[in-house]
Structure formats: C-alpha cells, structure tokens
Amino acid sequence: APAAANSRSSRRYDDGGVGCNAASKAEHILNRMIDLYYNEDDAEAEAEEEDEDERMSSSLASSLDGGDLENANYDAPFNSVITAYARSRDPYAAERALAVLQRLEDLPAVSPTVTSYNAVLDCCAKHKEPERALEVFDRMKEMGIQPNSTSFDTVLNAFARQDEEGSAARAWDFLRRLIEEAKSPSLESSNNNNFLPSVVSYSTVLNAFARASGNKDYGGIHAVKSAKGIYNQYLDQMEDGTLYVRRADSFANSCFLNCCANVHGSRSEKKEALVMAIMAFEDMKKRPDIVGDPNQYTFGTMMKVCSRLSSDEDERHRLMESLFVQACQRGLLSRSTMGQFLKYTPTHLNMKVILSLGGSKREIPESWYRHVPRKHWPAAMENQQNRY
C-alpha cells in the first residue's frame, strides 16, 4: 500500500491542545480506511488497534460504495481531516495537513482536487504560515490544478493574518503578482491563472494594513498611506469596470476606515489619518455606485475613527454628533454606534441630540434603525448608559 509507513507512524495520535486529539484521530481513522481498502497485512499493527477505531473505520470504508474508490471522487475524507487540523490548535497543524495532502497525491485511485489544496491553504492561513501557503499554491499549479478565487483569497488571507513586519506588504505583492500574471499570460504555459481581483481580494490586503498600522513597533501613518494607495487603485478599477462586481460594496471602504482608526503615531499623524478617513467617508456618500452605500458598520467604524483620532474633546463631540444624526436619518443606528456616542460624548450633549431627533431616554424610534439587522438593533438609552 502507498505510504504504508506514514499510515503506521500516524496511528498514535496525541491529545495536546484544543482540537488536536480530534484532528489526529480523524487522520488515524482515514489511514485505517485506506489500509482496509488496500488490504494492508500488518499483524503487529492490527493487534494494537482499538475495537472502536476498527468499527468506525469499517463503517466509513463500507460507506464508500463498497470501497470502490475508482468509480468516484473520494477526496472528501482527506479534506475533512485537513479541515480538522485547520480548526485545531496543534502547533504542527499545517505540517500534518501537508502530510495528509501528500498521501492523497501518492494514492493511485484518488486524486486531490482544488478543494483539497484550498483546505491546506486555509490551514496554513489560520495557523499564520503564509510562506508555506505560497508553496502549496505554487505546488497545486505544478500538479495541474487550476486555482480558483478561494485559492487566491486564502493565500492573501494567510499574509493578512500574520502579525509580522512586512506581512501586509507581502500580501499586496502577491495580489499585484496575480493581477500582472492575469494581464500577461504565458504562451508557453497551459496553466495560466484566471484571477479576477474582487472586493474580498482588496479588502483582505487592506485589513492586513489595518493590522500593521496599529503596531507600535512598525506601524504608523506610512501603513495608512500605503493602504490609501491600494484603496484608490481599487476605486479606479471599480470606476473603469475592470473589477467586476454585481453591485458596489462598502466592505473595502470599512477596511480602509479601520486602517485609519488603528494608526499608531504622533498627534499630527493621527490628524492626517482622520482627514483621510473623513474624505473616504464623504466620497462614499457622493459616489455610492462606486464606493458602496454606507451601512451600520461604516458608521460604527467612523465613530471609532473619531473617538481615537480627534485632536480634542470639542472636535470629537462635534464629529460624533454629526455621525449620530446621519446614522439616525439613514436608519443605520446600530448598537455599536449608539454605544460609542453615549460613551464618548457628555450626557447633556447626547441627551439633547436624542431629544431633538424625536427620541427619549427610554425609547428609540424604529426609523433610526430600520435598515439594521435585528441582532444589531440599539438598546434604550438608559440601558446603554448603564454599561459606561
């Protein structure tokens, strides 16, 4: 049987960390399924097996149409094991996921699909191993598997999740590489990428810069400026139609606003980030067909921008009052926006604003949150104030 040694070596699963035992045991059962199919004869190994594992393995193997692996695509059990490692806290999860993929590649009767590689990419991303994710991405292309949008975005996410200096820039480099490769396909290669950048692609990179901008060691206004350049390129592609979307989406805008809100820097740098955030917010209202319509997350993020970056209390109160009024008028007042308004403005001011709009301490007009999902509806003012 192929990789029989690997099968026997993985039969002893560990129990360290949340999910480690589940993922290891899942791999162990998968190996037993393969062993049963190939009739592996190892008396010593068989004697060590537990009855429960034998029953589970037999049941799973028999469920595969009598074990007829040649007549169907049975990469799903392998993908399930890889996903189990992605969800675990096993420090060697990415390594184990690659081992499962390797065994799948080596089997003569089953072939990995794009889903198999995407599962490994996801495991690398969740365990913050972007370089390994990049290796898997290149490996799948070498194996003749065409990456899809999930493949591209998962590699981007792997870089975005890594809290290290330069990870955001590497995410952007990878996105630019994909864009350039798609623009200039190689005549010598039959495996050119079919990448089309999406809102998710750009938003993932912007989130990486949002994480970087707040780092006290390597963050700062330069990260916000880099994000601004990327965000502008995204808007240009939206405007000229090279970025295909069914309708404008505000997600990328919220990611850029969050990047501004997180900035770590001097008073002047925070002022600069505040101005960029306000300009992006105003642009959204002027060009909703390109930037997307503001939603409850937009106002919640802008509240965070103003609470963190305002130069003094007067500026903070003025900006937050304006945002609160706009959110109410648009029916986009969420629990987060309401909470931040009450937290960062004095009682006499927020009470005055609420009363002027037709609300009260005990009642919030439904029109204020008519476009907000129920789970984000604001609570009455007296209940919110108890939290702060």
NORKASUL-V118663 format. One line per field, one symbol per residue. phi: phi as a letter, one per 20 degrees, with the letter a starting at -180 (. if undefined). A space follows every 10 residues. Layout:
phi = ???
This chain:
phi = .flffffffe feeecenfnf fffffffffg ffgffffelf dcfffffefe gfffffffff fffelmneff ebedfgffff ffffffeedf fdgfffffff fffffeffec cfdfffffff gfffffdlcf ffffffffff ffeneffdff gffffgffff ffecgnffff ffffffgfff fffcfefede cffdfcfcgf gfffffffff fffeffecep ffffffffff fffgfffffe nfdebfbgce ffffffgfff fegdrfgfff ffffffffff fffffecffd eoffcffgff ffgfgffedf fbffffffff fffffffffe mcfdffffff fffdcfgfff ffffffeneb fdbdgfffcf ddggfdffeg gfffffed
